[in-house]
Amino acid sequence: MGSILDAPLIFSIDSSTQIPLLGAIHFGIVDRGTNLLQIRPTTLCNMNCVFCSTDAGPFSNIHLKHTLVDPSYLLSWVSRVCSFKGDGLIAHIDGVGDPGTYPWLFELISGISSLNSFEEVALQTNGNMLSEPQISRLAQAGLSKIHLSIHGLDTPQTKYLMGMPGYDISRILRLCEHIVSSGISLWLNPVYLPGINEKGVEDVLIFARRIGASVGLQRYNIHRYGRKASCKPQSLWKFRQQLRQWECRFSLRLLHAPHDTGIVRRPSFPIVFQRGEKVYANIVGPGWFSRQMIGVCRNRAITIENCSNVIGDLVRVKITSTKHGIYLAELS
């Protein structure tokens, strides 16, 4: 297998493209009205999880186009958003793929840490692209927290759940211990699949307690474009009941409120469109799904669905969604 950068199409965004880094869900910055900013530098992923909510990974049939954002350009937009949001911010580097695949992860974290607005820099990853020396380097760069996706400790089952025969859970467990010893706060984030990985989740809880990691259990949901595991999603009520049982059994806190992790409400970056509004947008690049293109208007990125136009076209679109400053549109 070649490098993960050997994807069918890599669309690079830097200052020369002048593509805004606000407005799209799969790249740039997402501001959901709190002090936490989601920073998304890439759509690439090296795993093929059977429950993936976005159907990411090297074996995906629906994502043949991928995006990489230049770190200097991304940092310039992060700084711009910080000037509006103020201090006491949390940088959460995540994505529709895995940020561990990002070639300039160290430069990005170092740059974010140098901005006085942030009191925490966190990374969401499966850890498979990281090594112990890299963890030490990231700690020095200012990374303060890692949210690591780990869904069990059994080798055959973890290979199945991650969708990759080369996945090595023993290496990930060693990496977890090194993360804790490096001074980076570690959160383990297993997805609970009822009827599939109960024992795996319990093993993760025991491991977390032993090494001093926190746990943020995730409820499996079916998403429109995601992969479907061979189990039914639980109701939120039933999921929380299960968490309460595990809390008592393993003496670990599993029911978390946003304020437990320092997340508070904060004014969102201004919304510049209204739902139903019709505007003209310049086509500047591909979307993440087929028949999607990225348009630009009012210094925001707009994802235009069912669009077969090409880069350079000027199209009239109708805004269909503006939630959290993520703009979707259709041709009008």
C-alpha positions in Angstrom: 0.0 0.0 0.0 1.3 3.4 -0.9 1.4 6.6 1.1 -1.9 8.0 2.4 -1.0 11.1 0.4 -1.4 8.9 -2.8 -5.2 9.5 -2.7 -7.0 9.8 -6.1 -7.2 13.6 -5.7 -5.6 15.9 -3.2 -7.0 19.5 -3.3 -4.6 21.9 -1.6 -5.8 25.1 -0.1 -3.2 27.9 0.6 -3.1 31.7 0.5 -2.8 31.6 -3.3 -6.3 30.0 -3.6 -7.9 32.7 -1.4 -10.5 30.2 -0.4 -12.1 31.2 2.9 -11.6 28.8 5.8 -15.0 29.5 7.4 -18.2 28.0 6.0 -17.3 24.4 5.1 -17.7 21.5 7.4 -14.8 19.4 6.1 -11.9 21.9 6.2 -11.0 25.1 8.0 -12.6 26.3 11.2 -16.0 25.4 12.6 -17.4 27.7 15.3 -20.5 26.2 17.1 -21.1 29.1 19.4 -18.8 28.1 22.3 -15.2 28.8 23.3 -14.2 25.6 21.5 -13.0 26.0 17.8 -12.9 22.9 15.7 -9.8 23.2 13.4 -9.9 20.9 10.4 -6.7 20.7 8.4 -7.3 17.6 6.3 -10.0 15.1 5.2 -7.6 12.1 4.9 -7.9 9.1 7.2 -5.8 5.9 7.5 -8.5 3.7 9.1 -11.7 2.3 7.7 -13.8 1.9 10.8 -17.0 -0.2 10.4 -19.1 2.5 12.2 -17.5 5.6 10.7 -20.1 8.4 10.7 -18.5 10.0 7.5 -17.5 6.8 5.6 -13.9 8.0 5.7 -10.7 6.0 5.0 -8.7 4.4 2.2 -11.5 2.0 1.1 -14.2 4.6 1.0 -16.3 4.5 -2.2 -17.8 8.0 -1.7 -14.8 10.1 -0.9 -12.4 10.2 -3.9 -11.5 13.8 -3.3 -9.5 15.0 -0.3 -8.5 18.4 1.1 -5.2 19.6 2.7 -4.9 23.1 4.1 -1.6 24.9 4.3 -0.6 25.4 7.9 0.4 29.0 7.6 -2.8 29.9 5.8 -4.9 28.0 8.4 -3.2 29.8 11.2 -3.9 33.2 9.7 -7.6 32.4 9.7 -7.4 31.0 13.2 -5.9 34.2 14.4 -8.6 36.2 12.6 -11.3 34.2 14.4 -9.6 34.6 17.7 -9.6 38.4 17.4 -13.4 38.1 17.5 -13.9 35.2 20.0 -11.5 36.6 22.6 -9.4 34.7 25.2 -9.9 31.4 27.1 -10.4 29.4 23.9 -10.0 25.7 23.3 -8.5 24.5 20.0 -9.9 21.1 19.0 -8.0 19.7 16.0 -10.3 17.2 14.5 -11.9 16.4 11.1 -14.0 14.3 9.0 -10.8 12.2 8.6 -7.9 11.9 11.1 -5.6 14.8 11.8 -2.8 12.3 12.5 -2.4 12.1 8.7 -1.7 15.8 8.4 1.9 16.3 7.3 2.3 19.6 9.2 0.7 18.7 12.5 3.7 19.9 14.6 3.8 23.3 12.8 0.0 23.7 13.3 0.1 22.9 17.0 3.1 25.0 17.6 1.4 27.9 15.8 -1.8 27.6 17.7 0.0 27.4 21.0 1.8 30.6 20.2 -1.6 32.5 20.1 -2.4 33.9 23.5 -6.2 33.3 23.0 -5.9 29.6 23.6 -5.7 28.0 27.0 -5.9 24.4 25.6 -4.9 22.7 22.4 -6.5 19.2 21.9 -6.1 16.6 19.2 -8.7 14.0 18.1 -7.0 10.9 16.5 -6.9 7.2 16.3 -3.2 7.4 17.1 -2.1 5.1 14.3 0.0 7.6 12.5 1.8 8.8 15.7 4.9 7.5 17.4 6.4 8.0 20.9 9.0 10.5 19.7 6.3 12.4 17.9 4.2 12.5 21.0 7.1 14.0 23.0 7.6 16.6 20.2 3.9 17.5 20.2 4.0 18.0 23.9 6.9 20.4 23.6 5.0 22.2 20.8 2.1 22.9 23.3 -0.3 20.0 22.7 -2.2 19.7 26.0 -4.8 17.0 25.4 -5.4 13.9 23.1 -8.8 12.4 22.5 -7.9 8.9 21.2 -10.3 6.5 19.5 -9.9 3.0 20.9 -12.7 0.6 20.9 -11.4 -2.5 22.6 -8.2 -4.4 23.5 -8.8 -7.7 21.7 -6.5 -7.9 18.7 -8.9 -9.6 16.2 -11.9 -7.5 17.2 -10.0 -4.2 17.0 -8.7 -5.1 13.6 -12.3 -5.6 12.5 -13.7 -2.5 14.1 -10.9 -0.3 12.7 -11.4 -1.9 9.3 -7.7 -2.4 8.8 -5.8 -5.8 9.1 -2.6 -4.0 10.0 -4.0 -2.2 13.0 -1.8 -3.0 16.0 -3.6 -2.5 19.3 -0.6 -3.4 21.4 1.3 -0.5 19.9 -1.6 1.9 20.6 -1.7 0.8 24.2 2.1 1.5 24.6 1.5 4.9 22.9 -1.3 5.6 25.4 1.1 5.1 28.4 3.6 7.3 26.8 1.1 10.1 26.2 0.2 10.0 30.0 3.9 10.1 30.9 4.5 13.0 28.6 2.2 15.2 30.5 -0.5 15.4 27.8 -4.0 14.7 29.2 -5.4 11.6 27.6 -9.1 10.9 26.9 -10.0 7.5 25.5 -13.1 7.7 23.3 -14.5 4.2 22.5 -17.7 3.9 20.4 -20.1 1.6 22.2 -21.7 -0.9 19.8 -24.4 -2.8 21.6 -24.0 -6.6 21.2 -20.5 -6.2 19.6 -18.0 -4.6 21.9 -19.3 -4.6 25.5 -16.3 -6.6 26.7 -14.0 -4.4 24.6 -15.4 -1.2 26.2 -15.0 -2.7 29.7 -11.4 -3.6 28.9 -10.8 0.0 27.9 -12.3 1.2 31.1 -10.0 -1.0 33.2 -7.0 0.1 31.1 -7.9 3.8 31.5 -8.2 3.5 35.2 -4.9 1.8 35.4 -2.9 4.4 33.4 -4.8 7.5 34.7 -6.7 8.4 31.5 -10.2 9.8 31.3 -12.9 8.2 29.2 -15.5 9.8 26.9 -17.8 7.0 25.7 -19.5 7.6 22.4 -23.0 6.4 21.5 -23.2 4.7 18.1 -25.6 6.5 15.7 -26.5 5.9 12.1 -25.6 8.8 9.9 -26.8 9.6 6.4 -23.4 9.1 4.7 -21.8 6.9 7.4 -21.1 3.2 7.5 -23.7 1.0 9.3 -22.4 -1.5 11.9 -24.3 -4.7 12.5 -26.1 -3.4 15.5 -29.0 -1.1 16.4 -28.3 2.3 18.0 -29.4 2.7 21.6 -31.7 5.5 22.7 -29.9 8.2 24.6 -31.8 7.2 27.8 -30.6 3.6 27.5 -27.1 4.7 26.7 -26.9 6.9 29.7 -28.3 4.1 31.9 -25.4 1.8 30.7 -22.9 4.5 31.5 -24.3 4.8 35.0 -23.8 1.1 35.5 -20.3 1.2 34.3 -19.5 4.3 36.4 -20.5 2.3 39.5 -18.7 -0.8 38.5 -15.4 0.7 37.4 -15.3 3.9 39.6 -14.8 6.1 36.5 -16.7 9.2 35.6 -18.4 8.6 32.3 -21.3 11.0 32.3 -19.8 14.4 31.3 -21.4 17.8 30.8 -19.8 20.4 28.5 -18.6 22.5 31.4 -16.7 19.5 32.8 -14.2 20.0 29.9 -14.2 23.7 30.1 -16.6 24.4 27.2 -18.9 27.4 27.7 -21.2 29.4 25.4 -19.6 32.2 23.4 -20.9 34.4 20.6 -20.5 32.8 17.2 -18.6 34.4 14.3 -21.2 36.4 12.4 -23.5 34.5 10.1 -23.4 36.2 6.7 -26.3 34.5 4.8 -29.9 33.7 5.5 -31.6 30.4 4.8 -33.4 30.7 1.5 -31.3 33.7 0.3 -30.1 33.6 -3.3 -26.6 34.7 -4.1 -23.9 34.4 -6.8 -20.9 32.3 -5.9 -17.6 31.6 -7.6 -16.7 27.9 -8.0 -13.2 27.5 -6.5 -12.8 23.8 -5.8 -14.3 20.3 -5.3 -16.4 19.3 -2.3 -15.8 16.2 -0.3 -18.7 14.2 -1.9 -19.3 13.6 -5.5 -21.4 16.2 -7.3 -20.4 18.8 -4.6 -18.4 21.9 -5.4 -17.1 24.7 -3.1 -18.2 28.2 -3.9 -17.2 31.5 -2.4 -19.3 34.5 -1.6 -18.9 37.2 1.1 -15.6 35.7 2.1 -17.2 32.4 3.1 -17.0 28.9 1.7 -20.3 27.4 0.5 -20.8 23.7 -0.2 -23.0 23.5 -3.3 -24.8 20.2 -3.7 -25.8 18.5 -6.9 -23.4 20.7 -8.8 -21.5 19.7 -11.9 -20.0 23.1 -12.7 -16.2 23.5 -12.9 -13.7 25.8 -11.2 -14.0 29.3 -12.4 -17.8 29.2 -13.1 -20.0 31.8 -11.5 -23.3 30.2 -10.4 -26.5 31.4 -8.7 -27.3 29.4 -5.6 -30.0 29.2 -2.9 -28.7 28.9 0.7 -30.3 25.8 2.3 -28.6 25.7 5.6 -26.6 28.2 7.8 -26.4 26.2 11.1 -23.2 26.8 13.0 -21.9 29.0 10.2 -21.7 25.9 7.9 -23.2 27.0 4.6 -25.0 24.5 2.2 -26.6 25.6 -1.0 -28.2 24.3 -4.2 -28.2 25.7 -7.7 -30.9 28.2 -8.2 
